């Protein structure tokens, strides 16, 4: 698998540095405020932990804190997400494009289940998952932080390269 084709959800480093709206109470006023994000307001950023062309946009929350988090990932056509697990339950919604996900410790195109726009996949913490973008795709990930990723094969982890 080439490095250019390998896409991952390794966002912990980048996401912590990106500006994000927090849904926690304002520490000054202890007041809870809603977060409303319009598509035109999304700020897409490159991630040094991901191959060129992958974009990430934080919707809400702080990836390092124990609070609700949401972010979107824009994947190019043909992008693969290596088998990995998360320490938290993760909910993935397909916003646009054609995405497919599978379960298992090895990337297997035959095990992929197509997820047309609007589909939702819920993966409990520790469940091994992988994905593939059949065309340019945007997915949304929602979870309770702190969020992290653990690759089954350490060679797939861009943090180790």
C-alpha positions as CSV (number, residue, x, y, z in Angstrom):
1,X,0.0,0.0,0.0
2,X,1.6,3.3,-1.0
3,X,1.9,6.2,1.4
4,X,-0.1,8.4,-1.0
5,X,-3.0,6.0,-1.0
6,X,-3.0,5.4,2.8
7,X,-5.3,7.8,4.6
8,X,-5.8,7.7,8.3
9,X,-7.8,9.3,11.1
10,X,-4.6,10.4,12.9
11,X,-5.9,13.8,13.9
12,X,-4.9,14.1,17.5
13,X,-1.8,16.2,16.8
14,X,-3.5,18.5,14.2
15,X,-6.9,18.7,15.8
16,X,-5.5,19.8,19.1
17,X,-3.9,22.8,17.3
18,X,-7.0,23.8,15.2
19,X,-9.4,26.4,16.5
20,X,-12.7,24.8,17.6
21,X,-15.9,25.9,19.2
22,X,-16.4,24.3,22.6
23,X,-19.8,23.3,23.7
24,X,-18.7,23.4,27.3
25,X,-19.8,26.2,29.6
26,X,-17.9,29.5,29.2
27,X,-15.5,29.5,32.2
28,X,-16.1,33.2,32.7
29,X,-19.9,33.2,32.9
30,X,-20.7,29.5,33.4
31,X,-23.2,30.0,30.6
32,X,-23.9,27.2,28.1
33,X,-24.1,28.3,24.5
34,X,-25.2,26.5,21.3
35,X,-22.8,25.9,18.5
36,X,-24.2,26.4,15.0
37,X,-21.9,25.8,12.1
38,X,-22.9,26.7,8.5
39,X,-21.2,24.8,5.6
40,X,-19.8,28.1,4.4
41,X,-18.1,28.6,7.7
42,X,-16.1,25.3,7.7
43,X,-12.4,25.9,7.9
44,X,-10.6,23.0,6.1
45,X,-6.9,22.5,7.1
46,X,-4.2,20.1,6.0
47,X,-2.9,17.7,8.6
48,X,0.8,17.0,8.9
49,X,-0.2,13.6,10.2
50,X,-2.0,12.7,7.0
51,X,-1.1,12.5,3.3
52,X,-1.3,15.6,1.1
53,X,-4.8,16.3,0.0
54,X,-6.6,15.2,3.2
55,X,-8.5,18.1,4.8
56,X,-10.0,18.3,8.4
57,X,-12.5,20.7,9.8
58,X,-13.3,20.8,13.5
59,X,-17.0,21.4,14.2
60,X,-17.1,21.5,18.0
61,X,-15.3,20.4,21.1
62,X,-11.7,19.9,22.2
63,X,-10.2,16.6,21.1
64,X,-8.2,16.3,24.3
65,X,-11.0,16.9,26.8
66,X,-13.8,14.7,28.1
67,X,-16.5,16.5,26.2
68,X,-18.6,15.9,23.0
69,X,-16.5,16.4,19.8
70,X,-17.3,16.6,16.1
71,X,-15.1,17.0,13.1
72,X,-15.3,16.4,9.3
73,X,-12.8,14.7,7.1
74,X,-12.5,15.2,3.4
75,X,-10.9,12.2,1.7
76,X,-9.8,12.1,-2.0
77,X,-11.1,9.4,-4.3
78,X,-9.3,6.1,-3.6
79,X,-8.2,7.0,-0.1
80,X,-7.9,4.1,2.3
81,X,-8.0,4.2,6.1
82,X,-5.8,1.6,7.6
83,X,-7.3,-0.8,10.3
84,X,-7.4,1.0,13.7
85,X,-9.3,1.3,16.9
86,X,-10.4,4.2,19.1
87,X,-10.5,4.4,22.9
88,X,-14.0,5.9,22.6
89,X,-17.2,5.0,20.8
90,X,-17.2,6.6,17.4
91,X,-20.1,7.6,15.1
92,X,-19.4,8.1,11.4
93,X,-21.9,9.8,9.1
94,X,-21.4,10.1,5.3
95,X,-22.0,13.7,4.3
96,X,-21.1,13.5,0.6
97,X,-19.4,11.1,-1.8
98,X,-19.2,7.4,-1.7
99,X,-17.6,5.8,1.4
100,X,-17.3,2.2,2.6
101,X,-16.2,0.7,5.9
102,X,-15.3,-2.7,7.2
103,X,-14.4,-4.4,10.4
104,X,-11.2,-6.4,10.9
105,X,-7.5,-6.3,11.5
106,X,-6.5,-6.3,7.8
107,X,-7.7,-4.0,5.1
108,X,-10.0,-6.1,2.9
109,X,-11.9,-4.5,0.0
110,X,-14.2,-7.6,-0.1
111,X,-15.3,-6.9,3.5
112,X,-16.3,-3.3,2.8
113,X,-19.9,-2.3,3.3
114,X,-21.0,0.6,1.1
115,X,-22.3,3.6,3.0
116,X,-24.3,6.0,0.7
117,X,-24.8,9.6,1.7
118,X,-26.7,9.8,4.9
119,X,-25.5,6.4,6.2
120,X,-24.3,6.1,9.8
121,X,-21.9,3.6,11.3
122,X,-21.4,3.2,15.1
123,X,-18.2,1.5,16.2
124,X,-17.8,0.8,19.9
125,X,-14.5,1.6,21.6
126,X,-11.9,-1.0,20.7
127,X,-13.7,-2.3,17.6
128,X,-11.2,-2.6,14.7
129,X,-12.3,-0.7,11.6
130,X,-11.1,0.5,8.2
131,X,-12.5,2.6,5.4
132,X,-12.3,3.4,1.7
133,X,-13.4,6.5,-0.3
134,X,-14.7,5.4,-3.7
135,X,-14.8,9.0,-4.8
136,X,-14.1,12.3,-3.0
137,X,-15.9,12.0,0.2
138,X,-16.7,14.0,3.4
139,X,-17.5,12.1,6.6
140,X,-18.4,13.4,9.9
141,X,-17.1,11.9,13.1
142,X,-18.8,12.4,16.5
143,X,-17.6,11.0,19.8
144,X,-16.9,11.8,23.4
145,X,-13.4,13.0,24.0
146,X,-10.7,12.6,24.6
147,X,-10.3,11.1,21.2
148,X,-7.4,9.0,19.9
149,X,-6.4,6.4,17.3
150,X,-4.4,3.1,17.6
151,X,-3.3,1.4,14.5
152,X,-3.3,-2.4,14.3
153,X,-0.1,-2.3,12.1
154,X,2.4,0.3,13.6
155,X,3.8,0.8,10.0
156,X,0.4,2.4,9.1
157,X,0.9,5.1,11.8
158,X,2.1,8.3,10.2
159,X,3.3,9.5,13.6
160,X,6.0,6.8,13.4
161,X,7.3,7.8,10.0
